[in-house]
Amino acid sequence: MDSKPRTRKSHPPSLKAKVAVEAIKAHKTTAQIAQLFGVHPTQVGGWKKQALAGLPDIFFSV
């Protein structure tokens, strides 16, 4: 049995943004995007969802 504790891999925001943009474009499947960037398909969907949720805040003006 492996005695090393599991550590979560931290991905830089720039990678998350690139993955999210690819997912929003929808030119490739989630699985293809995940394989291309070396991340789990679940992360692709999660980062896409986060990006879409944050878009209105970018255009918010006071």
N, C-alpha and C positions, 0 to 999 in steps of 0.2 A: 504494500500500500504506500502511496505517496504521502510523506509526512509534511511536505511544504504546505503552508496555508495558501489558499487561493487569493489572488489579488486581482482586483478589477483593472482592466486596461483603460487608461485615460486617453481620450481622443481630443486633439486640439480643435478649437472652435472653427478654424479654417477648413478642416476636413469635414466637420459636421455640416458646414454651409455648402461645400461642394456636393456632398452626398444629397443633401436636401434639395438643392437646385436640380440635380439630375433626376431625382424622384418626381419633382414637380413638373419637369419637362415631359415625363412619361414616354420617352423614346425607347427606354429599356425596361425590362421587368425588374421587380424588386430584387429577385435572386441575381440577376445580371449585375445590377448596381452594387449589391453586397459583395459579390465576387471581385468585381473591378477594384473596389476600394479596400477589400480585406476586412469587412465588418460583417456582423450578423444581420440577416434580413429584417429581424425585428427592430434593430436600431435604425435602419433606413426608414421604415414607416414612422417610428417615433420622432426622428429628426425632421421628417417632412411635416408631420403634424405640428411640431413646435414652431417650425419656420412659418407655416401658414397662420398659426395663431398669433405670431408676433408681427406679422406684416402690417396690420392696421396701426400699430403703435409707431411704426417708422414714419407714417404719413400724418401723424397727429400734430396739430399745430395749436398753439396757445392763443 
